[in-house]
């Protein structure tokens, strides 16, 4: 908690020290690795951040998949952000997919997965497009359209009914 507080205040060196102390405790170690990754990402050190996120993922493998779901989501999501920042779109897409496996309801992960796949398509298009790549792009476009339709139907408000006509003045 101390390290999280220090990080939120921008005291990154002190936060790193506190996270390293937390690595000594097996239950806290995955959270400490994630915290270190977050600090390094905040400092613009994406390679170091990716290394810490990978360490966190390895530590989480020793727990059952139902444990630490929020940490699994955040670790994968932030790993995707760091990979995207490094221009490693395949790794970013994989990380965002893992984040969605941990919590499929998160719109920001869906949106970033879509943006990553679009960036990957643009990158591949720059290098020439073969027949298989064209088919993959069509498949991705169909998936994007399907996700868009599902998202729109899911997020329509169910609370608003049809409005009733009122006979009085509207003040």
C-alpha positions as CSV (number, residue, x, y, z in Angstrom):
1,X,0.0,0.0,0.0
2,X,2.9,2.3,0.8
3,X,4.4,1.8,-2.7
4,X,1.0,2.5,-4.3
5,X,0.7,5.7,-2.4
6,X,4.2,6.8,-3.3
7,X,3.6,6.0,-6.9
8,X,0.3,8.0,-7.0
9,X,2.2,11.0,-5.7
10,X,4.9,10.6,-8.3
11,X,7.6,9.6,-5.9
12,X,8.8,6.8,-8.2
13,X,12.2,6.0,-6.6
14,X,10.6,5.6,-3.2
15,X,7.9,3.5,-4.7
16,X,10.4,1.2,-6.4
17,X,12.1,0.6,-3.1
18,X,8.8,-0.3,-1.4
19,X,7.8,-2.6,-4.2
20,X,11.1,-4.4,-3.9
21,X,10.6,-4.9,-0.2
22,X,7.1,-6.4,-1.0
23,X,8.8,-9.0,-3.4
24,X,9.9,-10.9,-0.3
25,X,6.3,-11.9,0.5
26,X,4.9,-14.7,-1.7
27,X,1.3,-13.5,-1.6
28,X,2.4,-9.9,-2.4
29,X,5.0,-10.7,-5.0
30,X,2.7,-10.6,-8.0
31,X,1.3,-7.3,-6.9
32,X,4.8,-5.9,-6.3
33,X,6.0,-7.0,-9.8
34,X,2.9,-5.4,-11.3
35,X,3.6,-2.2,-9.4
36,X,7.2,-2.1,-10.5
37,X,6.0,-2.6,-14.1
38,X,3.5,0.3,-13.6
39,X,6.2,2.6,-12.2
40,X,8.6,1.8,-15.1
41,X,5.8,2.4,-17.6
42,X,5.1,5.8,-16.0
43,X,8.8,6.6,-16.3
44,X,8.7,5.7,-20.1
45,X,10.8,2.6,-19.6
46,X,8.5,0.2,-21.5
47,X,11.1,-2.6,-21.9
48,X,11.7,-2.7,-18.1
49,X,7.9,-2.5,-17.6
50,X,7.3,-5.5,-19.9
51,X,9.9,-7.5,-18.1
52,X,8.1,-6.8,-14.8
53,X,4.7,-7.6,-16.2
54,X,6.1,-10.9,-17.5
55,X,7.4,-11.7,-14.1
56,X,4.0,-10.9,-12.6
57,X,2.4,-13.3,-15.1
58,X,4.8,-16.1,-14.2
59,X,4.0,-15.6,-10.5
60,X,0.3,-15.7,-11.2
61,X,0.6,-19.0,-12.9
62,X,1.2,-20.6,-9.5
63,X,-2.4,-19.5,-8.4
64,X,-5.7,-20.9,-9.7
65,X,-7.2,-19.0,-12.7
66,X,-10.0,-17.8,-10.5
67,X,-7.7,-16.1,-8.1
68,X,-6.4,-12.5,-8.6
69,X,-8.7,-11.8,-11.6
70,X,-8.4,-8.1,-11.4
71,X,-4.6,-8.3,-11.2
72,X,-4.5,-10.6,-14.2
73,X,-6.7,-8.2,-16.1
74,X,-4.6,-5.1,-15.2
75,X,-1.3,-6.9,-15.8
76,X,-2.3,-8.0,-19.3
77,X,-3.9,-4.7,-20.2
78,X,-0.9,-2.6,-19.1
79,X,1.4,-5.1,-20.8
80,X,-0.6,-4.5,-24.0
81,X,-0.2,-0.7,-23.6
82,X,3.6,-1.0,-23.1
83,X,3.9,-3.4,-26.1
84,X,1.8,-1.0,-28.2
85,X,4.1,1.9,-27.2
86,X,7.1,-0.2,-28.3
87,X,5.4,-0.8,-31.7
88,X,5.1,-4.6,-31.0
89,X,1.5,-4.9,-32.3
90,X,1.3,-8.7,-32.2
91,X,2.4,-8.8,-28.6
92,X,0.0,-6.0,-27.7
93,X,-2.9,-7.8,-29.4
94,X,-2.0,-11.0,-27.5
95,X,-1.9,-9.1,-24.2
96,X,-5.3,-7.4,-24.8
97,X,-6.8,-10.7,-25.7
98,X,-5.5,-12.1,-22.4
99,X,-7.0,-9.1,-20.6
100,X,-10.3,-9.9,-22.1
101,X,-10.0,-13.5,-21.0
102,X,-9.6,-12.3,-17.5
103,X,-12.5,-9.8,-17.7
104,X,-14.5,-9.8,-21.0
105,X,-16.7,-6.9,-19.9
106,X,-14.0,-4.3,-20.2
107,X,-14.6,-1.9,-23.1
108,X,-11.2,-0.3,-22.9
109,X,-9.5,-3.6,-23.6
110,X,-11.9,-4.3,-26.5
111,X,-11.2,-0.8,-27.9
112,X,-7.5,-1.1,-27.6
113,X,-7.5,-4.6,-29.1
114,X,-9.4,-3.2,-32.1
115,X,-6.9,-0.3,-32.5
116,X,-4.0,-2.7,-32.2
117,X,-5.3,-4.9,-34.9
118,X,-6.0,-1.9,-37.1
119,X,-2.4,-0.8,-36.5
120,X,-1.2,-4.3,-37.3
121,X,-3.2,-4.3,-40.5
122,X,-1.7,-0.9,-41.5
123,X,1.8,-2.2,-40.8
124,X,1.2,-5.3,-42.8
125,X,-0.3,-3.3,-45.7
126,X,2.9,-1.3,-45.9
127,X,4.9,-4.4,-46.6
128,X,2.6,-5.7,-49.3
129,X,-0.5,-7.8,-49.1
130,X,-0.7,-11.4,-50.0
131,X,-3.9,-13.4,-50.6
132,X,-3.9,-14.8,-47.0
133,X,-3.4,-11.4,-45.5
134,X,-6.4,-10.1,-47.5
135,X,-8.6,-12.9,-46.2
136,X,-7.4,-12.2,-42.6
137,X,-8.2,-8.5,-43.0
138,X,-11.7,-9.5,-44.2
139,X,-12.1,-11.8,-41.2
140,X,-11.0,-9.0,-38.8
141,X,-13.4,-6.6,-40.4
142,X,-16.2,-9.1,-39.8
143,X,-15.1,-9.6,-36.2
144,X,-15.0,-5.8,-35.6
145,X,-18.5,-5.4,-37.1
146,X,-19.8,-8.2,-34.9
147,X,-18.2,-6.7,-31.8
148,X,-19.6,-3.3,-32.6
149,X,-23.1,-4.7,-33.0
150,X,-22.8,-6.6,-29.8
151,X,-21.4,-3.7,-27.9
152,X,-24.2,-1.4,-29.1
153,X,-26.9,-3.8,-28.1
154,X,-25.3,-4.4,-24.7
155,X,-24.9,-0.8,-23.8
156,X,-28.3,0.5,-24.8
157,X,-30.0,1.8,-21.7
158,X,-32.6,-0.5,-20.3
159,X,-33.8,2.0,-17.8
160,X,-35.3,4.4,-20.2
161,X,-38.8,3.5,-21.3
162,X,-40.9,5.3,-23.9
163,X,-41.7,8.8,-22.8
164,X,-45.3,9.6,-21.9
165,X,-47.1,12.6,-23.3
166,X,-47.8,15.1,-20.6
167,X,-50.7,17.5,-20.8
168,X,-49.3,20.2,-18.6
169,X,-46.7,22.9,-19.4
170,X,-43.0,22.0,-19.1
171,X,-41.4,24.5,-16.8
